[in-house]
Amino acid sequence: MFRLFLAAAPAALLMMSSAQAEPVDYAMDLTHSVVRATWDHQGYSQQSVEFTDFNGTLALDLETPANSSVDITFNLIDGMFAGGHHERFIAHLNSDDYFGTAAAPIAHFVGTGFETEDGITGVMTGDLTMNGQTHPVMLDVELNKSGETRDGASKLGFTATGSLDRSEWDMGFLAPFISDRIEIFVSTEVSASPTAE
């Protein structure tokens, strides 16, 4: 999802050095990033959980986008937040009914491709591993803004949305009474170090 807009956004391209020929390492701004999963609870309400312990490696090549890569890991144990005082619910998510974190404490996303027509919106595909299983996911991605940090480093912000069926990862407990379909929301900022450009 990261390489989609760095590969395609003209504004971002103008801000980068035209001499750049190798992938540049980008860092996620974790204080300005959110990853949220939302689902329908028996038709009465929309419930959600946020993943709070995640990080990734981003190597971005603007001249040859195929050389770019994105790899993000999520530490699921103690890395989920449901708001309020829902310790019992978080413990259930960690159980074998859902993430089975005793055996699989890490979720892992690796980007595999992208498509875009305008350089602003597009579709990112990737492989998501959870609960010991790997399946493809598809995200609609939108470039929010391109600019620079106060140190003059290149900076991008984007939002990604998509959905998945949790039963594909053997997490179908109480489906469809509680919806199998999970909506995904990601909003993040990434920047390159000034010395990397």
Protein Blocks (a to p, Z undefined) as FASTA:
>chain_A
ZZmmmmmmmklmmmpcfkbcbdcdddddfklcccdddddeehlaccddddfbdcdddddd
fklmmlpccdddddfbhpaceehjlkkmmmmmmmmklnommlmmbccdddfbdcdfklma
ccddddddeehiacddddddddfbgcddfkopacddddddddddfklnopaghiakbafb
dcddddddddddfklZZ
